[in-house]
Amino acid sequence: MPGWFKKAWYGLASLLSFSSFILIIVALVVPHWLSGKILCQTGVDLVNATDRELVKFIGDIYYGLFRGCKVRQCGLGGRQSQFTIFPHLVKELNAGLHVMILLLLFLALALALVSMGFAILNMIQVPYRAVNGPGGICLWNVLAGGVVALAIASFMAAVKFHDLTERIANFQEKLFQFVVVEEQYEESFWICVASASAHTANLVVVAISQIPLPEIKTKIEEATVTAEDILY
């Protein structure tokens, strides 16, 4: 059985892995990966709007991996519309990249559970195989954190290099053309970053658990036997 010191740190490692699992689920469900401001370029060109009048043509957009919302401002007031990524909008995006992001996050969910299982195993008993010990916990956390980081990097690439926001803003728009004037990552994106950070923290936790505690030695007094004691 592992000592109380290692049990405490392995328990913390299992909690961190479980929290990463929950964070990824939240990031998948909440449609707030990115928000932005979109300019109705067609409306601006039609009325030859000045700089002060541009505010009337700037709408909002936010979206996640499955759905989102857009508010169009084309000079006639805001018009809000909801949209879903699947099954039609994904065809206008880089479908392969978007599906890969989802697959990576689903894989990260499984890896987070595996790393939690390894931490619980080490908390209960000392594994006979080294691969099931602290090294195994580190391995699964590196894999899980790396997969989440790859999903984050893929989403950033879709935004920066594949004009993800602009493609979504102009989906099914026949009369108006929208231009993205501002973008910023929202809570679901940063929740994913926190998930990857949890696995990084787990590596530190496992390393701390391997620090040997100083042994407390009790001083035993040796009895001295004299010649008089032998006579008695």
Secondary structure, 3 states (H helix, E strand, C coil): CCCHHHHHHHHHHHHHHHHHHHHHHHHHHCCCCEEEEEEEHHHHHHHCCCCHHHHHHEEEEEECCCEEEEEEECCCCEEEEEEECCCCHHHHCCHHHHHHHHHHHHHHHHHHHHHHHHHHHHHHCCCCCHHHCHHHHHHHHHHHHHHHHHHHHHHHHHHHHCCHHHHHHCCCCCCCCEEEEEEEECHHHHHHHHHHHHHHHHHHHHHHHCCCCCCCCCCCCCCCCCHHHHHC
